[in-house]
Amino acid sequence: MTLDNSFSGEEILTWRRFQLSKGGRSVDLDWLLDIGGGLSWGDLQMMKIFEETNYQLDLSLVELSVIWMRFLNQKIPLQYQVGRCPWRDFELEVNPSVLIPRHETELMIDLAIKKLKPIEKRRGRWVDLGTGSGALAIALSRSFPQWMGHAVDCSEKALSIAQKNIEKLASNSTIDMHLGNWWDPLKNWLGTFDLAIANPPYIPKSHFEKLDSIVRDNEPHLALFGGKDGLDCCREIIHGSMKGLRGGGWLIIEHHFDQSERVLGILKKNGFLDVQFENDLEGIRRFALGRHP
Ligand SMILES: C[S@@+](CC[C@H](N)C(=O)[O-])C[C@H]1O[C@@H](n2cnc3c(N)ncnc32)[C@H](O)[C@@H]1O
């Protein structure tokens, strides 16, 4: 080994086998090698054939070992330790003030694109309610660069990470950031939104003990728990959307795997039309949509 983070394929593969002998899944370790070390899956395959080739890593094998040990022993998410998380076609900065953006949430952007395609040419307006790391806001502004965007969160720390990510990943966009409770900071624009998108906290408080400790002990509770039945934020967002959206505007909201019927019911009760659900990639109902009359 050398001090400049340059390692032969053989050294890396030996290190990898040793780390896996301590526990954990190869998929997580390879993710760490990729995001923390800068070593792609293709590099890993190549080094099995050409073991003498040298690779320059972003972090040393010692640093990567420390992260892997903290992940195995203290259950600290790799994303928080490395400070980054890939999502759709970009990489977000993350820290424990924001939820680690999940892969299933990426689908919300495809749903939004489908709904907005017919009016794409006009300069419309969207809002990401509970923006966290800014994942949805950034993806929306990259898909609709001419549109006006708004990102809301009640956590000042989350909003500052979102701001950083937006500056880096959507620097040409027009996104207004708002600190506050759901629709409250948007009073000046009520009735003008073509799209409201939200991945609110929706885990019922009663699931606290059942939740995987890596999530429960590390991710912000403000981003996870949605009251007794998990639907407190959902109800508030849907109710506010009747005033926030313009006629014909869409609300797209993510929810827990077993909340579909109840969320669709809340949408209908509030007067939404074309109320529908969408599945995640595992075929589970995870998204609810409704159109403002
Ligand atoms: C489940 S996280 C979603 C983060 C991000 N949109 C994503 O999909 O990765 C929910 C977010 O809602 C924010 N939040 C919670 N209560 C809120 C409230 N009353 N008003 C505004 N934002 C809130 C949290 O701070 C958190 O960032």
The ligand as an SDF file (V2000), in Angstrom:
LIG
                    3D

 27 29  0  0  0  0  0  0  0  0999 V2000
  -40.0150   12.1760    4.4230 C   0  0  0  0  0  0  0  0  0  0  0  0
  -39.0490   13.6590    4.4130 S   0  0  0  0  0  0  0  0  0  0  0  0
  -38.9570   13.9380    2.6520 C   0  0  0  0  0  0  0  0  0  0  0  0
  -37.7240   14.6430    2.2100 C   0  0  0  0  0  0  0  0  0  0  0  0
  -37.5470   14.7110    0.6970 C   0  0  0  0  0  0  0  0  0  0  0  0
  -38.6760   15.3470    0.0590 N   0  0  0  0  0  0  0  0  0  0  0  0
  -37.3800   13.3060    0.1420 C   0  0  0  0  0  0  0  0  0  0  0  0
  -38.3040   12.8070   -0.4960 O   0  0  0  0  0  0  0  0  0  0  0  0
  -36.3050   12.7170    0.3490 O   0  0  0  0  0  0  0  0  0  0  0  0
  -40.2440   14.8320    4.9660 C   0  0  0  0  0  0  0  0  0  0  0  0
  -39.7470   16.2690    5.0680 C   0  0  0  0  0  0  0  0  0  0  0  0
  -40.8490   17.0640    5.5270 O   0  0  0  0  0  0  0  0  0  0  0  0
  -40.3610   18.0230    6.4520 C   0  0  0  0  0  0  0  0  0  0  0  0
  -41.4710   18.4050    7.3240 N   0  0  0  0  0  0  0  0  0  0  0  0
  -41.9660   17.7600    8.3990 C   0  0  0  0  0  0  0  0  0  0  0  0
  -42.9960   18.4370    8.9370 N   0  0  0  0  0  0  0  0  0  0  0  0
  -43.1620   19.5640    8.1770 C   0  0  0  0  0  0  0  0  0  0  0  0
  -44.0620   20.6570    8.2290 C   0  0  0  0  0  0  0  0  0  0  0  0
  -45.0060   20.7400    9.1660 N   0  0  0  0  0  0  0  0  0  0  0  0
  -43.9480   21.6200    7.2840 N   0  0  0  0  0  0  0  0  0  0  0  0
  -42.9750   21.5520    6.3330 C   0  0  0  0  0  0  0  0  0  0  0  0
  -42.0960   20.5410    6.2410 N   0  0  0  0  0  0  0  0  0  0  0  0
  -42.1840   19.5410    7.1450 C   0  0  0  0  0  0  0  0  0  0  0  0
  -39.2280   17.3210    7.1710 C   0  0  0  0  0  0  0  0  0  0  0  0
  -38.3390   18.2550    7.7560 O   0  0  0  0  0  0  0  0  0  0  0  0
  -38.6090   16.4890    6.0350 C   0  0  0  0  0  0  0  0  0  0  0  0
  -37.5710   17.2030    5.4160 O   0  0  0  0  0  0  0  0  0  0  0  0
  1  2  1  0
  2  3  1  0
  2 10  1  0
  3  4  1  0
  4  5  1  0
  5  6  1  0
  5  7  1  0
  7  8  2  0
  7  9  1  0
 10 11  1  0
 11 12  1  0
 11 26  1  0
 12 13  1  0
 13 14  1  0
 13 24  1  0
 14 15  1  0
 14 23  1  0
 15 16  2  0
 16 17  1  0
 17 18  1  0
 17 23  2  0
 18 19  1  0
 18 20  2  0
 20 21  1  0
 21 22  2  0
 22 23  1  0
 24 25  1  0
 24 26  1  0
 26 27  1  0
M  CHG  2   2   1   9  -1
M  END
$$$$
